[in-house]
Amino acid sequence: MNLHDESIRNNRRVFLKSSGISLGSIAAASLGFNPLTAAQANWVNNDTGLRNASEPSGGLPGLPHHKPTAKRVIYLFQSGAPSQYETFDYKPGLRKLAKTELPATIRNGQRLTGMTSGQSSFPIAPSMFDFKQKGESGTWVSDLLPHLGQVVDKGCVIRTMHTEAINHDPAITFFQTGSQLAGRPSMGAWVAYGLGSMNQNLPDYMVMVSRGTGRAAGQPLYDRLWGSGVLPGKHQGVKLRSAAEPILYLSNPAGCPPEIRRRMLDDLQTLNQQTLARTMDSEVATRIQQYELAFRMQTAVPDLMDLSDEPASVLEKYGPEVHKPGTYARNCLLARRMIERDVRFVQLFHMGWDQHDNLPSHMSKQCLDTDQPSAALISDLQERGLLDDTLVIWGGEFGRTVYCQGQFTEKTYGRDHHPRCFSIFMAGGGVKGGTVYGTTDEFGYNVVENPVHVNDLHATILHALGIDHRKLTIPFQGLDLKLSGVEQRNPILEILT
Amino acid sequence: MTSDVTSGRSNVSCRPNVPCRPNVSCRPNVWFYAVRCVLAAKENRISLFVLLACITCNEFLFNGFTAVAWGQDINFRQQIQPILAKKCYACHGPDSTHREAELRLDQEDSAKGQAITAGDADNSELMVRILSTDVQSVMPPPESGHSLTPTEIETLRKWINQGAPWQQHWAFDPISKQELPKVVQFADGAGAKNEIDRFIYRSIQAAGLQPSPTAEKHTLIRRAYLDLIGLPPTFEQVQAFVNDTRPVAFEKVIDELLASPQYGEQMAVSWLDAARFADTNGYQNDFYRSMWPWRDWVINAFNQNLSYDQFIIQQIAGDLLPAPSNDQMIATGFNRNNRSVTEGGSIEEEWQVENCIDRVETTAASFLGLTLGCARCHDHKYDPISQKEFYQFYAFFNNVDEKGVYNERRGNTEPLLSVPTATQIAALEQLQSRIAGLKAKITPAATSTTELLNQWRSQNSTAGQDSLPSPIFVAKLTPEVKTLGMSPAGPSLQLTGQPDSVALPSPPDFLFKNDQAFSWSAWITGDSRGAIFGQMDESDAYRGVDGIILGDGRVKIHLISQWRTDAIAVISKVSLPKDQWTFITATYDGAGKASGYKLYFNGKKVNVEVDIDALNGPISPKVLFKIGQRSQSELFSGQLADFRLYDQLLSDDHIVRSMKHAVVANYDSNLPQPSQDYSAAQEVATQFINSLEHQSITQKIGELQVEIDKQKSQQQTTMIMRDRPEYRETYLLRRGQYDQPETSEPLWPAIPKALPQLTAQQPNNRLGLARWMVDERNPLVARIAVNRAWYKFFKRGLVESVDNFGRQGAPPTHPELLDWLADDFRKSGWDLKRLHKQIMSSATYQQSSNLTEEFAALDPANQWLARGPRHRLGGEQIRDLALSISGLLQNKMGGPSVRPYQPDGLWEELAGGANDGPYKHEVGPDLYRRSLYTYRKRTVSHPTVASFDAPSWEICQVKRSITNTPLQSLALLNDVTYVEAARNLAQQMLHQAAQNKPNAAQVAQENSVAQAIEFGFQSTVLRKPTIIELDTLTNGYQQYLTYYQANPDQAEALTKIGESKSDTSLSTTQLAAMTSVASILLNLDEVITKE
């Protein structure tokens, strides 16, 4: 039995119970709108603010498995991998060890990328930037992230993330899908599949990308990262673009105003209902509905993108870049607007974190891109009462090495890829505020206590959403495929309320 | 994607590999049981009335029919094994590492020995544990996430009480010959058209259903066109068929379509999915590659009806066939379509393994229907495939001559085959004839040989022989078993690559060390391959030293402490000259760097490529020094002579003088006696000296050769399979990790034991594997093939899990038909066109697809096939259909992929426009080619097809989902592709109306409008519109026209969309209004659906 069969079966029951009523009228009734008034209808329900949420629909039966602490997720993915030494993992002791050789016992046979495996020396490069204790919690945060420092009490720094991959493509694929191999669903798709939709006009999983200023040619991204893999295609992330057309083919063609389009859709529906009556195929009814949803999206998406209702004070919080479409700052603001509209999973990808060389100058720029908008998003969500049930995550696909890659001077150094430990920051959605999880060694190179594998993080995100990661599965290649992989993984319950 | 709108009904047909949701009782089984029940009822004379009552009972239909009540036999395969597989095998199955209590429920002996007492459910531990209320002992354990439904428990109980009869998994049984079922007659006179129907009707009858009437003729011909060529017929073609009342009318249509070149294009679409074909290499850089010659091979193979066994053999092992043709080599590109890594810093070995695993998974999924990939990290949890067997199967593919990482490399990577154009071939032939002319000038010059020998002789005596360094070892090459030949330096050995080394009575008393200088030399013929010498321990990470000749004649020298991580490997950039002797010398300075290990051909230093330069550890192996091989491998074939080893670094001068000395000495030693040896020595010396003598000509030849190489490099290439000259050892990889090989046991290619084994005629290489696949003992391949053909037409396989014939897959709904078709297919010579015709000729295929309430109730998923298929078309087909109806479609076949319209900036957003530059759509006819030819960039899918569930071609996919989303609606309404198509269709519609009404002004009149719309409707939907349909569109047209007459600038804007020129002879406002009508037509459910 596949999903399709089951949905048909359920529909048929409704169908049969309604026997005696004409098929056309069933179809029309099930659509729930009157074509005559549809054209004038305002599809965004403003009566309840922006939230037109009803009960979630379309999810799997039996979900959530337990009471969730988060309903929605914003994942601020820092693509290219930011260094933990310049963000959240304070290692003051390294200054004394500057330029000394990293002890072999610390490297401990770790595999290296082809970029530094030929290096004859592995000199320790301490961070050039100072750290300060922030918030009431006194969490150490780099001076490169002053704004995130101000919201550090809202969340938890995990210092002991670790991964299995050491190159970007497999590592980011691993982060997004739980596997380094292609073909698996991304986490947003899993969540959309499991929990269904909370809104009527927008996709469940939306994605935005931006380009950093720190590295001209950052690591590229790929559709696979928000794909649906073996799950039905409707769960894949919909990329919201900064171009004139935020969603592909959203705009009517030139010369086709909304009133003409509305009339076309009415005619199309009339004809499709003839087909429905003749074939009794529920797919026809679905198709009619999808055309109407498409029409609503044509209003809902521009409304989402239209910032004219944002007060200047709010725009100011996100920083000057918010005025430029396609920037990280703009995307952060849009993320908040999506969350207000109950989009289930929002993911931003900010490219340009890959500081193999010139780390101090490049990383300063990347932090400037992202620090203020990320912090603004968190506080903005909180002011609107949305942070409590929205999980916000900031982090990249792996860490950077403590030893220098390439040129090492007073002013500059670089760091290679490092999978064994790195830091991320999580806030809201039930995360205990003002906490730090996990301890790394004095070199920031190995985990000493409380390691968090990428698949553990997946389990944690799902747990916050009320999902037992072991139970959200789909048969694939003879396995019960899970976002959290095949090994035993655990949600990090200590960081959740 | 949102709320209740899509919650229940939207889309979601089966995504590949998603046969079933856990914890949902499997309806196929219930149904199968119902059929068995009815069949059995006849024999047991159970009242048919009771059965019918049962069948119409809602409880039976929807809540699961409990077999227990009816006292019928439980079917192990259909009812028991699926339960055990899904709920129990994870801990009590084939995977030995996760097996609990040593209990196997996949094996009869173990199950009955420990958990099942046949005939006594109450005393079977299995039942006791299942029914236990104790959390500690209940099975399945709660933490497994699995639980048994009451129906499943009762089914198990009943089965055990019936004696627990056991059967092997159906798919591993040999394909059996099937008796044709008796002809079934239905009340309304529906009759079987061919054998297929006899099987299908039996099940339809058993399910209490009636077959549907034959589809209306316009529907039927459209279905046939879409299925076979992926394009709709024209209205004229439909009419001709409707009017053709001959009984053979439909057969004629099928035959025409099978002969059409578009047949191959349509058939290729799904094969390209399985073969993960794309135009880029797929990981983050995603550079262009050109594999389109392979894609064209596939299209041609279908069109020429290449037999399916050859289709398999050529793709898996075309390169290993005797004297393979170019086509057969191109076919092997199937296994080069995998993604390949170019990301700087990636680890070679890691991706070598990934590439190989991809080939295993793709080959197993596409031909065997097995999910072998599961056994990469551990024994398969459900199917009888151990981890070791996985790596034995992997060994078939582990010797491909490629690297794991091509650092930032663009374009195709080796192994390659050139597919030159006619012009290129001519240019090459010209160069080759010039080379032949030059070669003819090289004539034996006996006098100059003598003179030169004299010169060398006097040089030697002047310098004094004593000043030449003495070798510490000279191989005495005189074993009796070897054939002896003559080299310029004396007797030579002719070796044949057989595993018997040259006996060395006294091996050299020398220890190879990384800080010890040494040199060696030998005389080798140009056709030689394999190790000249070796003292290398393959079982100790290849520690040691060797000098080998690669398959392409290049010389490779190694100093290894640990292979790849701690080694020096240097390869000559030139190959040994063909048809002549070469004096090879290698010198090592003892400094531990690749730059200190030098190669000389005939006394001249040759340029080398450094493969590895990372030697630190000791290189002294604990194995014997050997000539003509390493310790175990790289057996030499060809001729070699006069191997010498020195414990010092030879100078350039030493090397030249040694060479001359050896030639003179050999010549002189044979001089006095007019023997056979003498003439041989004379000849070989003359040839050798000539080759040195005519160096200016040789140089010119070399230059021409370079020119040839240059021209060849500009030729179109395609990636092919070719095995490495050196055998790459295969080991089990612990946890599937590339860096955790189980080196204690080298593995050789082999078939998993649960399947028939290779025969003596099937070598254990890819060719043997390919022949094994099409061997009649193979139970899987023919079943997979016919099931996939069935799926093509019905969008539902006889085995629903088209991609998985293992125990986790669905059992066949019609096992007898599946076997009958498979058997018949093989006996017919694996004839695909015949199979397709056979299916289409059945009454089953030709049924109407309309639903009735009865069907909706009794068989919503249409597994009993009492009605025809109805499903949305694929993304390629929908676009092709719009282009075809609007007259824009270009029928040009093959060649490089093309770029149709695509929204601006898509590539740049993700890849920064790197690699391929910004996307620019074609201008001219290539804009309107069939979607099969659309450029496939793996990391940024083309939205026109991707929105309609086309895969991203990263991994093998044999089944596409059929979803139904608002993004599809937006694409069909707003994408320039479809707006332009609508406008072109509208132009035809208006012209049609004008033809009937010569006065153009009259076109605006309602009557003409109706005619135009009727024409458009017929062109698109291929039937006459109903009155409601016509009225709706005609009224709509008037509304649009009113608007565009008031807003002519909008009309202007709409009709300008697309590269094709707008027809200025038509009124723009009318054209705009009619374009809106045409757009509706192209969006109709009936148009984008196959009925």
Contacts between the chains, C-beta under 8 A, distances in Angstrom:
chain1	res1	chain2	res2	distance
A	1	B	20	5.6
A	1	B	21	7.0
A	1	B	24	5.5
A	1	B	25	7.6
A	1	B	26	5.4
A	1	B	27	4.9
A	1	B	28	7.0
A	1	B	861	7.7
A	2	B	12	7.7
A	2	B	13	6.9
A	2	B	14	4.2
A	2	B	18	6.5
A	2	B	19	6.3
A	2	B	20	6.6
A	2	B	21	7.6
A	2	B	800	7.3
A	2	B	861	8.0
A	3	B	12	4.4
A	3	B	14	7.4
A	3	B	18	7.2
A	3	B	21	6.3
A	4	B	11	7.3
A	4	B	12	4.9
A	4	B	13	4.2
A	4	B	14	6.2
A	4	B	861	7.6
A	4	B	962	7.9
A	5	B	27	6.7
A	5	B	860	6.6
A	5	B	861	4.1
A	6	B	21	7.2
A	6	B	24	6.4
A	7	B	8	5.1
A	7	B	9	5.7
A	7	B	10	7.6
A	7	B	12	6.1
A	8	B	9	7.8
A	8	B	860	4.5
A	8	B	861	6.6
A	9	B	27	8.0
A	9	B	62	7.0
A	9	B	860	5.3
A	9	B	861	7.8
A	10	B	8	5.5
A	11	B	8	5.9
A	11	B	9	5.3
A	12	B	856	4.6
A	12	B	857	6.5
A	12	B	860	5.3
A	13	B	62	7.1
A	15	B	853	7.7
A	15	B	856	6.1
A	16	B	853	6.7
A	16	B	856	6.9
A	16	B	857	6.1
A	19	B	853	6.9
A	54	B	3	6.3
A	54	B	4	7.8
A	57	B	3	4.7
A	57	B	4	4.7
A	57	B	7	4.3
A	58	B	2	7.7
A	58	B	3	7.0
A	58	B	4	7.6
A	58	B	6	6.0
A	58	B	7	3.8
A	58	B	8	8.0
A	111	B	347	6.8
A	111	B	739	7.1
A	113	B	345	3.6
A	113	B	346	7.3
A	113	B	347	7.4
A	114	B	344	6.8
A	114	B	345	4.2
A	114	B	346	6.3
A	114	B	347	6.5
A	114	B	348	7.8
A	114	B	405	7.5
A	114	B	407	7.4
A	115	B	344	6.4
A	115	B	345	3.9
A	116	B	345	7.9
A	118	B	614	7.4
A	166	B	345	7.9
A	166	B	347	7.7
A	167	B	343	5.2
A	167	B	345	6.1
A	167	B	346	5.0
A	168	B	284	6.0
A	168	B	343	6.6
A	169	B	283	4.7
A	169	B	284	4.1
A	169	B	341	7.6
A	169	B	343	5.7
A	181	B	354	7.8
A	181	B	955	7.5
A	182	B	282	7.8
A	182	B	339	7.2
A	182	B	952	7.7
A	182	B	954	3.7
A	182	B	955	5.3
A	183	B	954	6.2
A	183	B	955	4.4
A	183	B	957	7.9
A	192	B	1	7.7
A	196	B	7	6.7
A	197	B	1	6.4
A	197	B	2	4.6
A	197	B	3	5.2
A	197	B	6	7.6
A	197	B	7	7.6
A	198	B	3	7.8
A	199	B	2	5.8
A	199	B	3	6.7
A	200	B	2	5.2
A	200	B	3	4.7
A	200	B	5	7.0
A	201	B	2	6.5
A	202	B	2	6.7
A	203	B	1	4.8
A	203	B	2	7.3
A	204	B	1	5.7
A	204	B	2	7.2
A	209	B	909	5.9
A	209	B	910	6.8
A	211	B	912	7.3
A	217	B	912	5.9
A	217	B	914	6.4
A	218	B	912	7.2
A	219	B	284	6.3
A	220	B	284	5.4
A	220	B	285	7.5
A	220	B	286	7.3
A	220	B	910	5.5
A	220	B	911	4.2
A	220	B	912	6.2
A	220	B	914	6.7
A	220	B	939	6.9
A	221	B	910	4.6
A	221	B	911	7.8
A	221	B	939	7.8
A	222	B	284	6.9
A	222	B	286	7.3
A	222	B	910	6.2
A	222	B	938	7.7
A	222	B	939	3.5
A	222	B	940	7.0
A	223	B	910	7.5
A	223	B	939	6.3
A	223	B	940	5.9
A	223	B	941	5.3
A	223	B	946	7.5
A	223	B	952	6.2
A	224	B	939	6.9
A	224	B	952	6.2
A	224	B	954	6.5
A	227	B	952	6.8
A	228	B	15	8.0
A	230	B	15	5.4
A	230	B	16	6.3
A	230	B	17	5.1
A	230	B	18	5.7
A	231	B	15	6.3
A	231	B	18	7.6
A	232	B	11	6.4
A	232	B	12	4.6
A	232	B	15	5.4
A	232	B	18	8.0
A	232	B	961	5.4
A	232	B	963	5.5
A	233	B	11	8.0
A	233	B	15	7.6
A	233	B	949	5.0
A	233	B	961	5.6
A	233	B	963	4.4
A	233	B	965	7.1
A	234	B	1	5.3
A	234	B	6	7.0
A	234	B	10	6.6
A	234	B	11	6.1
A	234	B	12	7.4
A	234	B	963	4.9
A	234	B	964	7.8
A	234	B	965	4.9
A	235	B	1	7.9
A	238	B	1	7.8
A	238	B	967	7.0
A	239	B	909	7.9
A	241	B	905	7.2
A	241	B	909	6.6
A	243	B	903	7.4
A	243	B	904	6.9
A	243	B	905	5.3
A	245	B	903	6.6
A	247	B	967	7.4
A	247	B	970	7.3
A	248	B	903	5.6
A	248	B	943	5.1
A	248	B	947	7.7
A	248	B	967	7.0
A	248	B	970	7.2
A	248	B	971	7.1
A	249	B	903	7.5
A	249	B	943	7.5
A	249	B	967	7.4
A	249	B	970	4.2
A	249	B	971	4.7
A	249	B	973	7.4
A	249	B	974	4.2
A	249	B	975	5.2
A	250	B	970	6.0
A	250	B	974	7.3
A	251	B	974	6.4
A	252	B	973	7.5
A	252	B	974	6.1
A	253	B	974	5.7
A	253	B	976	7.3
A	253	B	979	4.6
A	253	B	1054	6.3
A	253	B	1057	5.6
A	254	B	1050	7.9
A	254	B	1053	4.0
A	254	B	1054	6.3
A	254	B	1056	7.6
A	254	B	1057	6.5
A	255	B	1050	4.3
A	255	B	1051	6.3
A	255	B	1052	7.1
A	255	B	1053	3.5
A	255	B	1054	2.8
A	255	B	1055	7.2
A	255	B	1056	8.0
A	255	B	1057	7.6
A	255	B	1072	6.3
A	256	B	1050	7.7
A	256	B	1054	5.9
A	256	B	1076	7.3
A	257	B	1043	7.8
A	257	B	1047	8.0
A	257	B	1050	6.8
A	259	B	1043	7.3
A	260	B	1040	6.1
A	260	B	1043	5.9
A	260	B	1076	6.3
A	261	B	973	7.5
A	263	B	1036	6.2
A	263	B	1039	5.6
A	263	B	1040	7.2
A	264	B	973	7.8
A	264	B	1036	7.1
A	264	B	1040	8.0
A	264	B	1076	5.6
A	264	B	1079	6.6
A	264	B	1080	5.6
A	267	B	1032	5.2
A	267	B	1033	6.4
A	267	B	1036	4.3
A	267	B	1080	5.5
A	268	B	1080	4.9
A	268	B	1083	5.6
A	268	B	1084	7.1
A	270	B	1028	7.3
A	270	B	1032	4.8
A	271	B	1029	5.7
A	271	B	1032	6.2
A	271	B	1033	7.6
A	271	B	1080	7.0
A	271	B	1084	5.8
A	272	B	1084	6.6
A	272	B	1085	4.8
A	272	B	1086	8.0
A	274	B	1026	6.7
A	274	B	1028	6.3
A	274	B	1029	6.3
A	275	B	1084	7.3
A	275	B	1085	5.0
A	275	B	1086	5.0
A	276	B	1085	7.9
A	278	B	850	6.3
A	279	B	849	7.1
A	279	B	850	5.2
A	279	B	851	6.1
A	279	B	870	6.5
A	279	B	1091	7.2
A	280	B	850	7.0
A	280	B	851	3.9
A	280	B	852	7.3
A	280	B	853	7.6
A	280	B	856	6.4
A	281	B	851	6.0
A	281	B	870	5.8
A	282	B	9	4.8
A	283	B	9	7.5
A	283	B	11	7.4
A	283	B	870	7.9
A	283	B	871	7.7
A	283	B	872	6.9
A	283	B	964	6.2
A	283	B	1085	7.7
A	283	B	1089	7.7
A	284	B	1085	4.9
A	285	B	9	6.1
A	286	B	6	7.0
A	286	B	9	4.5
A	286	B	10	4.6
A	286	B	11	6.5
A	286	B	964	4.9
A	287	B	964	5.7
A	287	B	969	7.8
A	287	B	1085	5.1
A	288	B	1085	7.9
A	289	B	5	4.9
A	289	B	6	6.9
A	289	B	9	7.7
A	289	B	10	7.4
A	290	B	5	7.8
A	290	B	6	7.3
A	290	B	10	7.0
A	290	B	964	5.7
A	290	B	965	6.0
A	290	B	966	4.8
A	290	B	968	6.9
A	290	B	969	5.2
A	291	B	966	7.5
A	291	B	969	4.6
A	291	B	1083	7.7
A	292	B	5	7.5
A	293	B	1	7.5
A	293	B	2	6.3
A	293	B	5	5.5
A	293	B	6	7.4
A	293	B	966	4.2
A	293	B	969	7.7
A	294	B	966	3.8
A	294	B	967	7.6
A	294	B	969	3.9
A	294	B	970	4.9
A	294	B	973	7.4
A	297	B	966	5.8
A	297	B	970	7.4
A	298	B	970	7.9
A	351	B	912	8.0
A	416	B	345	7.9
A	417	B	345	7.4
A	470	B	143	7.7
A	470	B	145	5.6
A	471	B	145	5.1
A	473	B	22	6.4
A	473	B	145	7.2
A	474	B	18	5.9
A	474	B	21	7.7
A	475	B	17	7.0
A	475	B	18	6.5
A	475	B	19	6.4
A	475	B	20	6.1
A	475	B	21	8.0
A	475	B	22	7.1
A	475	B	808	6.4
A	476	B	17	4.7
A	476	B	18	7.2
A	477	B	17	6.1
A	477	B	361	7.9
A	477	B	371	4.1
A	477	B	373	5.2
A	477	B	374	5.6
A	477	B	804	7.9
A	478	B	371	4.1
A	478	B	374	4.4
A	478	B	380	6.6
A	478	B	381	6.4
A	478	B	382	5.2
A	478	B	383	6.7
A	478	B	804	7.0
A	478	B	806	6.1
A	478	B	808	4.9
A	479	B	374	6.0
A	479	B	381	7.0
A	480	B	22	6.9
A	480	B	145	7.4
A	486	B	377	7.2
